[in-house]
Amino acid sequence: MHHVRYPRAAVAVGAAGQPAPTPRQKYEAQASTPPLVLWASFALRLGDGARLVGVRRRGSQEVEVARMGPGGTAIEWVPARFALTDQEARHWLKVARFSRQ
């Protein structure tokens, strides 16, 4: 492996002549891939009056849920581990259907 020099950096180049991807490039590639979003057939109501209406996976591990605040119309994507308990998630999976539309 050798390095290619640029005015402000040196980049490692593999045998094929392509620069090795940086962690930022890997992150941007994951972020540019549209996540698979599954919408629930009905919203899961939470104790604070908020509703969960969808689920998506970000990156390779993070699962997020679409949360609508009480009386709100805007969706906020939040990590599932902060929005609902395991018991609530199991209940929601049993009673709702999830689809891409």
N, CA, C and O of each residue as an XYZ file, in Angstrom:
404
protein
N       0.853     -1.169      0.000
C       0.000      0.000      0.000
C       0.899      1.233      0.000
O       1.951      1.257      0.639
N       0.462      2.245     -0.726
C       1.194      3.506     -0.733
C       0.206      4.653     -0.556
O      -1.001      4.429     -0.470
N       0.708      5.852     -0.503
C      -0.128      7.019     -0.237
C      -0.067      7.995     -1.395
O       0.971      8.153     -2.038
N      -1.184      8.645     -1.653
C      -1.247      9.714     -2.642
C      -1.320     11.013     -1.869
O      -2.148     11.168     -0.972
N      -0.453     11.942     -2.218
C      -0.419     13.223     -1.511
C      -1.334     14.235     -2.183
O      -1.387     14.344     -3.408
N      -2.050     14.967     -1.346
C      -2.887     16.073     -1.768
C      -2.425     17.293     -0.994
O      -1.648     17.149     -0.051
N      -2.872     18.491     -1.355
C      -2.386     19.693     -0.663
C      -2.569     19.655      0.853
O      -1.736     20.198      1.578
N      -3.637     19.030      1.349
C      -3.881     19.041      2.788
C      -3.914     17.658      3.413
O      -4.181     17.538      4.609
N      -3.655     16.621      2.649
C      -3.741     15.270      3.218
C      -3.002     14.272      2.353
O      -2.648     14.554      1.208
N      -2.779     13.107      2.920
C      -2.272     11.956      2.187
C      -3.296     10.843      2.359
O      -3.775     10.585      3.464
N      -3.625     10.183      1.243
C      -4.669      9.164      1.269
C      -4.052      7.816      0.938
O      -3.307      7.694     -0.034
N      -4.360      6.793      1.750
C      -3.873      5.445      1.497
C      -4.550      4.896      0.248
O      -5.765      5.015      0.091
N      -3.769      4.300     -0.633
C      -4.277      3.729     -1.872
C      -3.938      2.248     -1.879
O      -2.795      1.858     -1.642
N      -4.954      1.420     -2.156
C      -4.758     -0.022     -2.205
C      -4.151     -0.450     -3.530
O      -3.762      0.387     -4.344
N      -4.071     -1.754     -3.741
C      -3.462     -2.313     -4.938
C      -4.224     -1.938     -6.199
O      -3.613     -1.788     -7.257
N      -5.545     -1.781     -6.115
C      -6.346     -1.456     -7.287
C      -6.279      0.026     -7.646
O      -6.860      0.438     -8.650
N      -5.591      0.825     -6.855
C      -5.469      2.239     -7.136
C      -6.615      3.074     -6.594
O      -6.674      4.278     -6.842
N      -7.516      2.460     -5.869
C      -8.636      3.187     -5.288
C      -8.321      3.540     -3.838
O      -7.802      2.703     -3.098
N      -8.627      4.764     -3.425
C      -8.402      5.126     -2.027
C      -9.262      4.272     -1.097
O     -10.403      3.940     -1.417
N      -8.700      3.925      0.051
C      -9.469      3.200      1.061
C     -10.525      4.137      1.623
O     -10.218      5.294      1.912
N     -11.780      3.667      1.789
C     -12.813      4.564      2.303
C     -12.538      4.976      3.748
O     -12.120      4.162      4.572
N     -12.774      6.226      4.030
C     -12.603      6.735      5.387
C     -13.876      6.422      6.186
O     -14.914      6.123      5.595
N     -13.805      6.487      7.516
C     -15.026      6.278      8.304
C     -16.146      7.244      7.917
O     -17.317      6.865      7.921
N     -15.800      8.476      7.587
C     -16.824      9.454      7.180
C     -17.477      9.026      5.873
O     -18.694      9.137      5.729
N     -16.684      8.535      4.914
C     -17.248      8.082      3.647
C     -18.173      6.881      3.857
O     -19.219      6.778      3.217
N     -17.782      5.978      4.756
C     -18.643      4.831      5.046
C     -19.956      5.293      5.654
O     -21.020      4.790      5.291
N     -19.891      6.252      6.582
C     -21.102      6.785      7.217
C     -21.996      7.460      6.186
O     -23.208      7.243      6.176
N     -21.396      8.286      5.309
C     -22.178      8.985      4.296
C     -22.822      8.011      3.321
O     -23.935      8.254      2.854
N     -22.142      6.914      3.006
C     -22.720      5.904      2.117
C     -23.934      5.258      2.773
O     -24.945      5.020      2.112
N     -23.841      4.972      4.073
C     -24.985      4.409      4.788
C     -26.119      5.414      4.869
O     -27.284      5.053      4.702
N     -25.787      6.679      5.127
C     -26.803      7.708      5.279
C     -27.508      7.997      3.955
O     -28.682      8.366      3.946
N     -26.791      7.830      2.827
C     -27.403      8.125      1.536
C     -28.310      6.996      1.070
O     -29.148      7.207      0.194
N     -28.163      5.805      1.634
C     -29.044      4.703      1.296
C     -30.370      4.918      2.013
O     -30.407      5.007      3.241
N     -31.453      5.001      1.258
C     -32.721      5.266      1.941
C     -33.097      4.102      2.858
O     -33.015      2.943      2.453
N     -33.502      4.402      4.075
C     -33.870      3.333      5.003
C     -35.212      2.719      4.622
O     -36.053      3.374      4.007
N     -35.403      1.465      4.991
C     -36.677      0.800      4.790
C     -37.622      1.275      5.885
O     -37.342      1.105      7.071
N     -38.734      1.868      5.488
C     -39.714      2.389      6.446
C     -40.956      1.514      6.370
O     -41.489      1.263      5.289
N     -41.409      1.056      7.527
C     -42.646      0.280      7.628
C     -43.655      1.096      8.418
O     -43.385      1.508      9.546
N     -44.822      1.329      7.820
C     -45.871      2.109      8.455
C     -46.872      1.167      9.104
O     -47.225      0.141      8.522
N     -47.324      1.496     10.280
C     -48.257      0.662     11.026
C     -49.683      0.894     10.545
O     -50.044      1.997     10.136
N     -50.493     -0.175     10.601
C     -51.899     -0.057     10.213
C     -52.679      0.800     11.213
O     -53.692      1.402     10.859
N     -52.212      0.854     12.446
C     -52.772      1.783     13.419
C     -51.671      2.221     14.371
O     -50.683      1.515     14.573
N     -51.857      3.377     14.939
C     -50.833      3.956     15.812
C     -50.867      3.316     17.191
O     -51.927      2.943     17.694
N     -49.701      3.195     17.786
C     -49.591      2.739     19.164
C     -49.612      3.980     20.050
O     -48.728      4.830     19.955
N     -50.618      4.080     20.906
C     -50.723      5.229     21.809
C     -49.863      4.985     23.043
O     -49.897      3.913     23.646
N     -49.098      6.000     23.398
C     -48.236      5.930     24.574
C     -48.884      6.671     25.736
O     -49.846      7.416     25.547
N     -48.361      6.467     26.916
C     -48.918      7.077     28.121
C     -48.906      8.589     28.115
O     -49.756      9.209     28.754
N     -47.959      9.205     27.404
C     -47.888     10.668     27.388
C     -48.772     11.296     26.310
O     -48.730     12.509     26.101
N     -49.570     10.476     25.629
C     -50.453     10.990     24.587
C     -49.856     10.957     23.197
O     -50.553     11.221     22.217
N     -48.573     10.635     23.095
C     -47.927     10.533     21.786
C     -48.365      9.243     21.099
O     -48.866      8.319     21.740
N     -48.168      9.198     19.788
C     -48.495      8.009     19.001
C     -47.280      7.597     18.180
O     -46.544      8.443     17.673
N     -47.079      6.299     18.055
C     -46.038      5.754     17.188
C     -46.720      5.227     15.941
O     -47.669      4.449     16.029
N     -46.236      5.654     14.767
C     -46.921      5.312     13.523
C     -46.072      4.536     12.531
O     -46.593      4.059     11.523
N     -44.781      4.397     12.788
C     -43.919      3.688     11.850
C     -42.606      3.277     12.475
O     -42.252      3.688     13.580
N     -41.890      2.444     11.723
C     -40.601      1.910     12.169
C     -39.636      1.954     10.989
O     -40.036      1.729      9.847
N     -38.370      2.244     11.266
C     -37.338      2.175     10.225
C     -36.024      1.747     10.851
O     -35.836      1.848     12.063
N     -35.128      1.274     10.020
C     -33.783      0.905     10.472
C     -32.792      1.866      9.837
O     -32.781      2.060      8.621
N     -31.968      2.458     10.675
C     -30.916      3.368     10.218
C     -29.584      2.667     10.376
O     -29.301      2.091     11.426
N     -28.770      2.712      9.345
C     -27.474      2.053      9.421
C     -27.640      0.549      9.545
O     -28.558     -0.032      8.966
N     -26.765     -0.069     10.288
C     -26.833     -1.523     10.409
C     -27.523     -1.968     11.689
O     -27.956     -3.118     11.767
N     -27.644     -1.113     12.690
C     -28.182     -1.539     13.973
C     -29.351     -0.714     14.492
O     -30.273     -1.272     15.088
N     -29.338      0.572     14.286
C     -30.287      1.470     14.940
C     -31.697      1.332     14.377
O     -31.910      1.490     13.175
N     -32.656      1.039     15.248
C     -34.070      0.983     14.884
C     -34.734      2.222     15.455
O     -34.594      2.527     16.639
N     -35.460      2.935     14.598
C     -36.134      4.153     15.019
C     -37.635      4.008     14.799
O     -38.081      3.232     13.954
N     -38.401      4.764     15.568
C     -39.847      4.785     15.407
C     -40.293      6.208     15.084
O     -39.687      7.184     15.525
N     -41.370      6.298     14.300
C     -41.947      7.590     13.953
C     -42.908      7.976     15.059
O     -43.914      7.302     15.281
N     -42.600      9.054     15.749
C     -43.386      9.499     16.907
C     -44.090     10.799     16.574
O     -43.486     11.732     16.047
N     -45.374     10.846     16.889
C     -46.158     12.068     16.746
C     -46.581     12.495     18.141
O     -47.193     11.718     18.873
N     -46.263     13.707     18.505
C     -46.615     14.221     19.822
C     -48.121     14.358     19.981
O     -48.860     14.263     19.002
N     -48.580     14.582     21.208
C     -50.022     14.734     21.446
C     -50.588     15.889     20.622
O     -50.133     17.027     20.739
N     -51.580     15.587     19.794
C     -52.212     16.614     18.970
C     -51.347     17.097     17.820
O     -51.753     17.995     17.082
N     -50.174     16.527     17.654
C     -49.271     16.982     16.610
C     -49.515     16.312     15.277
O     -50.171     15.274     15.192
N     -48.976     16.925     14.238
C     -49.082     16.351     12.902
C     -47.714     16.046     12.320
O     -47.624     15.386     11.284
N     -46.645     16.508     12.957
C     -45.291     16.272     12.465
C     -44.726     14.994     13.069
O     -44.978     14.668     14.229
N     -43.961     14.284     12.257
C     -43.325     13.045     12.703
C     -41.902     13.346     13.134
O     -41.180     14.090     12.470
N     -41.513     12.764     14.240
C     -40.137     12.858     14.730
C     -39.607     11.436     14.822
O     -40.240     10.584     15.447
N     -38.457     11.163     14.212
C     -37.848      9.837     14.285
C     -36.958      9.777     15.517
O     -36.027     10.570     15.661
N     -37.250      8.835     16.400
C     -36.492      8.676     17.635
C     -36.054      7.220     17.774
O     -36.734      6.324     17.273
N     -34.922      6.967     18.451
C     -34.507      5.580     18.668
C     -35.589      4.802     19.416
O     -36.142      5.287     20.404
N     -35.880      3.616     18.946
C     -36.947      2.806     19.531
C     -36.686      2.509     20.999
O     -37.627      2.429     21.790
N     -35.435      2.346     21.372
C     -35.124      1.991     22.764
C     -35.511      3.101     23.743
O     -35.677      2.843     24.935
N     -35.657      4.340     23.247
C     -36.062      5.451     24.095
C     -37.569      5.698     24.046
O     -38.112      6.355     24.934
N     -38.245      5.185     23.031
C     -39.652      5.518     22.829
C     -40.625      4.507     23.408
O     -41.724      4.882     23.818
N     -40.250      3.233     23.454
C     -41.189      2.233     23.938
C     -40.449      1.084     24.609
O     -39.264      0.855     24.369
N     -41.174      0.379     25.445
C     -40.597     -0.759     26.161
C     -40.666     -2.003     25.285
O     -41.336     -2.006     24.251
N     -39.972     -3.056     25.701
C     -40.037     -4.317     24.968
C     -41.459     -4.866     24.954
O     -41.911     -5.408     23.946
N     -42.152     -4.727     26.064
C     -43.527     -5.218     26.152
C     -44.443     -4.450     25.188
O     -45.283     -5.056     24.524
N     -44.290     -3.138     25.109
C     -45.081     -2.342     24.175
C     -44.772     -2.720     22.730
O     -45.672     -2.791     21.893
N     -43.505     -2.959     22.446
C     -43.110     -3.348     21.091
C     -43.727     -4.693     20.712
O     -44.238     -4.839     19.601
N     -43.691     -5.670     21.603
C     -44.293     -6.982     21.329
C     -45.793     -6.853     21.090
O     -46.333     -7.464     20.167
N     -46.466     -6.059     21.921
C     -47.910     -5.847     21.764
C     -48.209     -5.216     20.405
O     -49.122     -5.650     19.701
N     -47.443     -4.200     20.042
C     -47.656     -3.502     18.772
C     -47.464     -4.458     17.601
O     -48.232     -4.416     16.639
N     -46.460     -5.314     17.667
C     -46.223     -6.284     16.599
C     -47.364     -7.288     16.474
O     -47.672     -7.739     15.371
N     -47.987     -7.637     17.582
C     -49.093     -8.600     17.554
C     -50.356     -8.028     16.928
O     -51.047     -8.719     16.180
N     -50.660     -6.775     17.227
C     -51.962     -6.229     16.845
C     -51.957     -5.362     15.590
O     -53.023     -5.088     15.036
N     -50.810     -4.930     15.135
C     -50.759     -4.049     13.962
C     -50.127     -4.783     12.779
O     -49.341     -5.715     12.949
N     -50.482     -4.347     11.609
C     -49.831     -4.805     10.382
C     -48.906     -3.688      9.933
O     -49.232     -2.509     10.068
N     -47.761     -4.059      9.405
C     -46.795     -3.070      8.943
C     -46.582     -3.236      7.442
O     -46.408     -4.351      6.949
N     -46.599     -2.124      6.727
C     -46.393     -2.178      5.279
C     -45.510     -1.015      4.847
O     -45.262     -0.087      5.616
N     -45.051     -1.079      3.630
C     -44.162     -0.040      3.093
C     -44.907      1.222      2.679
O     -44.275      2.242      2.404
N     -46.208      1.178      2.628
C     -46.969      2.348      2.169
C     -47.605      3.069      3.306
O     -48.282      4.076      3.098
